[in-house]
Amino acid sequence: MASFFKFFLTLALLVLVMGSTNAQLSTNFYANTCKNLLPTVKSVVQSAVSKEARMGASLLRLFFHDCFVNGCDGSVLLDDTSSFTGEKNAVPNRNSARGFEVIDNIKSAVEKACPGAVSCADILAITARDSVVLLGGPSWEVKLGRRDARTASQSAANSGIPPPTSNLNQLTSRFNALGLSNKDLVALAGGHTIGQARCTSFRAHIYNETNIDASFARTRQGNCPRANGTGDNNLAPLDLQTPTSFDNNYFKNLVNRKGLLHSDQQLFNGGSTDSQVRAYSNNPSTFSSDFVAGMIKMGDISPLTGSRGEIRKNCRRVN
């Protein structure tokens, strides 16, 4: 009887431990520990986006770049130190990822309201949603309960974030590997309805490729010289029609062969995703609902929950 009791106790403890590491994300995770979390975050995001509309796109992109590297764990926010290499200087992020100061400001405001309660990973997830909404896009309830990584991986960032040179096969393979469908890929690519890209990201597309509207290519060439190393950081809007409005014009651009990046135009280039791009170009509400579904799925990629990871005091360094 004693041995049975011992076995039962061991089993109960095992279930408890497993439960603490595999806890589920939920939309009311901070209901008791940080009741004013959402308005606190939104206020800082609103201030940043009103100063610079492009910041909304930059904050959305930070969430993508976080989730695509070992899951949504706040690793993208960690600074390099003499003994630690983070992800900020990986190729997809160097001279490109931005908005870290806004995240710092949000974290400071949240720490004042609820010290030690809310992870930087969750702040990124909420901030992405708020940015989309403030630029005219759809809203959704953000699932919360992620904890922060104590590690980061520059090599995983280099290999895991699809570059702008990606072809359709490479894009679908990477998204599928993370549990995201081809439908999610096209919907989430619609995040390029806002934001800017650097000349170095689209130079080859506007000079060397044929699946691009000729007048559009000439327009973009005006601010992006052909020679590498010249004007590399010059910016152009990813959506030439409404670069600071979250809408479906990105897909209309693709149908008209006016995608800025090679990887954008790959979604409408005689392949399996053409029909979905065309559908979104004609139906903004379908795009909005599929984008929301994709964002929720992306936010579920490999979170640290329960007792794994930590709640960072400063998003730029581990405790």
C-alpha positions as CSV (number, residue, x, y, z in Angstrom):
1,M,0.0,0.0,0.0
2,A,2.9,2.3,0.9
3,S,4.6,1.6,-2.4
4,F,1.4,2.3,-4.2
5,F,1.0,5.6,-2.4
6,K,4.6,6.5,-3.2
7,F,4.0,5.7,-6.9
8,F,0.9,7.8,-6.9
9,L,2.7,10.7,-5.3
10,T,5.5,10.5,-7.8
11,L,3.0,10.4,-10.6
12,A,1.2,13.5,-9.2
13,L,4.5,15.4,-8.9
14,L,5.4,14.4,-12.5
15,V,2.1,15.7,-13.8
16,L,2.6,18.9,-11.8
17,V,6.1,19.5,-13.2
18,M,4.9,18.7,-16.8
19,G,2.0,21.1,-16.3
20,S,4.3,23.9,-15.2
21,T,6.5,23.5,-18.3
22,N,3.6,23.0,-20.8
23,A,1.2,25.7,-19.5
24,Q,-1.1,27.0,-22.1
25,L,-1.2,30.6,-23.3
26,S,-4.4,32.4,-22.6
27,T,-5.9,35.8,-23.4
28,N,-6.6,36.5,-19.7
29,F,-3.2,35.4,-18.3
30,Y,-2.5,38.7,-16.5
31,A,-6.1,39.3,-15.4
32,N,-5.1,39.1,-11.7
33,T,-1.4,40.1,-11.9
34,C,-1.5,43.1,-14.3
35,K,-5.0,44.4,-14.8
36,N,-3.9,47.6,-16.7
37,L,-1.4,45.8,-18.9
38,L,-3.2,46.4,-22.3
39,P,-4.0,50.1,-21.9
40,T,-0.4,50.7,-20.5
41,V,1.1,49.1,-23.6
42,K,-1.3,50.7,-26.0
43,S,-0.6,54.2,-24.7
44,V,3.1,54.0,-25.4
45,V,2.6,52.4,-28.8
46,Q,0.1,55.1,-29.7
47,S,2.6,57.8,-28.8
48,A,5.4,56.2,-30.8
49,V,3.2,55.5,-33.9
50,S,1.8,59.1,-33.8
51,K,5.3,60.4,-33.9
52,E,6.4,58.1,-36.8
53,A,3.8,55.9,-38.6
54,R,6.6,53.7,-39.9
55,M,7.3,52.6,-36.3
56,G,4.1,50.5,-36.4
57,A,5.6,48.4,-39.2
58,S,8.9,48.1,-37.3
59,L,7.2,46.9,-34.2
60,L,5.2,44.3,-36.1
61,R,8.4,43.1,-37.8
62,L,10.1,42.6,-34.4
63,F,7.5,40.1,-33.4
64,F,7.9,38.2,-36.7
65,H,11.7,38.2,-36.3
66,D,11.3,37.0,-32.7
67,C,8.9,34.2,-33.4
68,F,10.8,32.8,-36.4
69,V,14.0,32.2,-34.3
70,N,13.4,29.5,-31.7
71,G,9.9,30.7,-31.0
72,C,8.3,33.8,-29.5
73,D,10.6,34.2,-26.6
74,G,11.9,37.8,-26.7
75,S,15.4,36.7,-27.8
76,V,15.5,39.3,-30.6
77,L,15.6,42.0,-27.9
78,L,18.8,40.9,-26.2
79,D,21.9,43.1,-26.7
80,D,25.3,41.7,-27.5
81,T,27.8,41.8,-24.7
82,S,31.5,40.8,-24.4
83,S,30.4,37.3,-23.4
84,F,27.1,37.0,-25.3
85,T,26.1,37.2,-28.9
86,G,22.5,38.1,-29.5
87,E,20.4,38.3,-32.7
88,K,20.5,42.0,-33.4
89,N,23.5,41.8,-35.6
90,A,22.3,38.8,-37.6
91,V,22.0,39.6,-41.3
92,P,18.1,40.0,-41.3
93,N,18.3,42.4,-38.3
94,R,21.6,44.4,-38.7
95,N,20.9,48.1,-39.7
96,S,17.3,47.0,-40.2
97,A,15.5,45.8,-37.1
98,R,14.3,48.9,-35.1
99,G,11.9,49.9,-32.4
100,F,13.9,48.6,-29.5
101,E,13.7,51.9,-27.6
102,V,9.9,51.8,-27.9
103,I,9.9,48.3,-26.3
104,D,12.2,49.7,-23.6
105,N,9.6,52.5,-22.9
106,I,6.8,50.0,-22.8
107,K,8.7,47.7,-20.4
108,S,9.4,50.6,-18.1
109,A,5.7,51.6,-18.0
110,V,4.6,48.0,-17.4
111,E,7.2,47.5,-14.7
112,K,5.9,50.6,-12.9
113,A,2.3,49.2,-13.1
114,C,3.1,45.6,-12.4
115,P,6.7,44.9,-11.3
116,G,8.2,41.6,-12.3
117,A,5.0,40.2,-13.8
118,V,5.0,40.7,-17.6
119,S,7.5,39.2,-20.0
120,C,9.2,41.0,-22.9
121,A,8.0,38.3,-25.2
122,D,4.4,39.1,-24.3
123,I,5.0,42.8,-24.7
124,L,6.2,42.1,-28.3
125,A,3.0,40.2,-29.0
126,I,0.7,42.9,-27.7
127,T,2.7,45.6,-29.4
128,A,2.4,43.9,-32.8
129,R,-1.4,43.8,-32.4
130,D,-1.6,47.4,-31.3
131,S,0.6,48.6,-34.2
132,V,-1.7,46.9,-36.7
133,V,-4.8,48.4,-35.2
134,L,-3.4,51.9,-34.9
135,L,-2.6,51.8,-38.7
136,G,-6.2,50.8,-39.6
137,G,-5.9,47.0,-39.5
138,P,-7.9,44.4,-37.7
139,S,-7.8,43.7,-34.0
140,W,-7.7,40.4,-32.1
141,E,-7.3,39.1,-28.6
142,V,-3.6,38.3,-27.9
143,K,-2.8,35.1,-26.2
144,L,-0.4,35.7,-23.3
145,G,1.8,33.7,-20.8
146,R,5.1,33.5,-22.7
147,R,8.3,33.8,-20.7
148,D,11.6,35.3,-21.8
149,A,14.6,33.3,-23.2
150,R,17.9,33.4,-21.4
151,T,19.6,32.7,-24.7
152,A,19.6,33.9,-28.3
153,S,21.0,32.5,-31.5
154,Q,22.6,34.7,-34.2
155,S,23.0,31.6,-36.5
156,A,19.4,30.6,-36.1
157,A,18.4,34.2,-37.0
158,N,20.6,34.0,-40.1
159,S,19.1,30.8,-41.2
160,G,15.5,31.0,-39.9
161,I,14.2,34.4,-41.1
162,P,13.4,34.2,-44.8
163,P,15.6,36.7,-46.8
164,P,14.1,39.0,-49.5
165,T,15.8,36.8,-52.1
166,S,13.6,33.8,-51.2
167,N,11.7,31.9,-53.9
168,L,8.2,30.5,-53.3
169,N,9.6,27.0,-52.4
170,Q,11.9,28.4,-49.8
171,L,9.1,30.6,-48.3
172,T,6.6,27.8,-48.1
173,S,9.2,25.3,-46.6
174,R,10.2,27.7,-43.9
175,F,6.7,28.6,-42.9
176,N,5.6,25.0,-43.1
177,A,8.5,24.0,-40.8
178,L,7.0,26.3,-38.2
179,G,3.6,24.9,-38.5
180,L,2.3,27.7,-40.7
181,S,0.4,26.8,-43.9
182,N,0.8,28.3,-47.3
183,K,-2.4,30.3,-46.6
184,D,-0.8,31.7,-43.4
185,L,2.3,32.6,-45.5
186,V,0.3,34.7,-47.9
187,A,-1.8,36.3,-45.2
188,L,1.1,37.2,-43.0
189,A,3.1,38.5,-46.0
190,G,0.3,41.1,-46.1
191,G,2.1,42.7,-43.2
192,H,4.1,44.3,-46.0
193,T,1.2,46.6,-46.6
194,I,3.0,48.9,-44.1
195,G,6.7,49.8,-43.7
196,Q,9.8,50.4,-45.7
197,A,12.6,48.4,-47.2
198,R,16.2,49.3,-47.8
199,C,17.6,49.5,-51.4
200,T,20.0,46.6,-50.7
201,S,16.9,44.4,-50.1
202,F,15.3,45.1,-53.5
203,R,18.1,46.3,-55.8
204,A,18.4,42.9,-57.7
205,H,14.6,42.8,-58.2
206,I,14.3,46.2,-59.8
207,Y,17.4,45.9,-62.0
208,N,17.7,42.3,-62.9
209,E,14.2,40.7,-63.0
210,T,11.4,40.7,-65.5
211,N,8.4,39.9,-63.4
212,I,8.1,43.6,-62.5
213,D,6.1,46.5,-64.0
214,A,8.7,48.6,-66.0
215,S,7.5,52.0,-64.8
216,F,7.5,50.9,-61.2
217,A,11.0,49.5,-61.6
218,R,12.2,52.9,-63.0
219,T,10.5,54.8,-60.2
220,R,12.3,52.7,-57.6
221,Q,15.6,52.9,-59.4
222,G,15.4,56.7,-58.9
223,N,16.3,56.2,-55.3
224,C,18.3,53.0,-55.4
225,P,21.4,53.1,-57.5
226,R,22.5,50.0,-59.4
227,A,26.0,49.7,-57.8
228,N,26.3,47.8,-54.5
229,G,27.5,50.0,-51.7
230,T,25.8,53.1,-53.1
231,G,22.6,54.2,-51.4
232,D,22.2,50.8,-49.7
233,N,20.2,52.2,-46.9
234,N,17.9,54.4,-49.0
235,L,14.3,53.5,-48.2
236,A,11.2,52.8,-50.3
237,P,7.7,51.8,-49.2
238,L,6.7,48.2,-49.4
239,D,3.3,49.3,-50.5
240,L,3.6,52.2,-52.9
241,Q,-0.1,53.2,-52.6
242,T,-0.8,53.5,-48.8
243,P,2.5,52.8,-47.0
244,T,1.2,53.8,-43.6
245,S,-2.3,52.2,-43.8
246,F,-3.0,48.6,-43.0
247,D,-5.1,47.5,-46.0
248,N,-5.1,45.0,-48.9
249,N,-3.3,47.3,-51.4
250,Y,-0.2,45.1,-51.0
251,F,-2.0,42.3,-52.8
252,K,-3.3,44.7,-55.6
253,N,0.3,45.7,-56.1
254,L,1.4,42.1,-56.5
255,V,-1.3,41.4,-59.1
256,N,0.0,44.5,-61.0
257,R,3.6,43.3,-60.7
258,K,4.5,46.1,-58.3
259,G,5.9,44.0,-55.4
260,L,9.0,45.7,-54.0
261,L,10.9,42.6,-52.9
262,H,11.7,39.5,-54.9
263,S,10.1,37.4,-52.2
264,D,6.9,39.5,-52.3
265,Q,6.4,39.1,-56.1
266,Q,7.1,35.4,-55.7
267,L,3.6,35.1,-54.2
268,F,2.1,36.1,-57.5
269,N,4.3,34.7,-60.2
270,G,2.4,31.8,-61.8
271,G,2.7,29.6,-58.7
272,S,0.4,27.9,-56.2
273,T,-0.3,31.1,-54.2
274,D,-1.5,33.3,-57.1
275,S,-5.2,32.6,-56.5
276,Q,-5.0,33.5,-52.8
277,V,-3.2,36.8,-53.6
278,R,-5.9,37.6,-56.1
279,A,-8.6,36.7,-53.6
280,Y,-7.1,39.1,-51.0
281,S,-6.7,41.8,-53.6
282,N,-10.5,41.6,-54.2
283,N,-11.6,41.0,-50.6
284,P,-10.1,43.0,-47.8
285,S,-12.2,41.4,-45.1
286,T,-11.0,37.9,-46.0
287,F,-7.4,39.1,-45.8
288,S,-8.0,40.7,-42.4
289,S,-9.5,37.6,-40.9
290,D,-6.8,35.3,-42.4
291,F,-4.1,37.7,-41.2
292,V,-5.5,37.6,-37.6
293,A,-5.6,33.8,-37.7
294,G,-2.0,33.7,-39.0
295,M,-0.8,36.1,-36.3
296,I,-2.4,34.0,-33.5
297,K,-0.8,30.8,-35.0
298,M,2.6,32.5,-35.3
299,G,2.3,33.7,-31.6
300,D,1.9,30.1,-30.6
301,I,5.3,29.0,-32.0
302,S,7.4,27.3,-29.2
303,P,6.7,29.7,-26.3
304,L,8.5,29.3,-23.0
305,T,5.8,28.8,-20.4
306,G,5.4,27.7,-16.8
307,S,8.8,27.6,-15.1
308,R,10.9,27.8,-18.3
309,G,12.7,31.0,-19.1
310,E,12.3,34.1,-16.9
311,I,10.5,37.4,-16.7
312,R,13.3,39.9,-17.6
313,K,13.5,43.1,-15.7
314,N,15.2,44.8,-18.7
315,C,14.3,43.5,-22.2
316,R,17.9,44.0,-23.4
317,R,19.6,41.6,-21.0
318,V,18.9,38.5,-18.9
319,N,18.4,38.9,-15.2
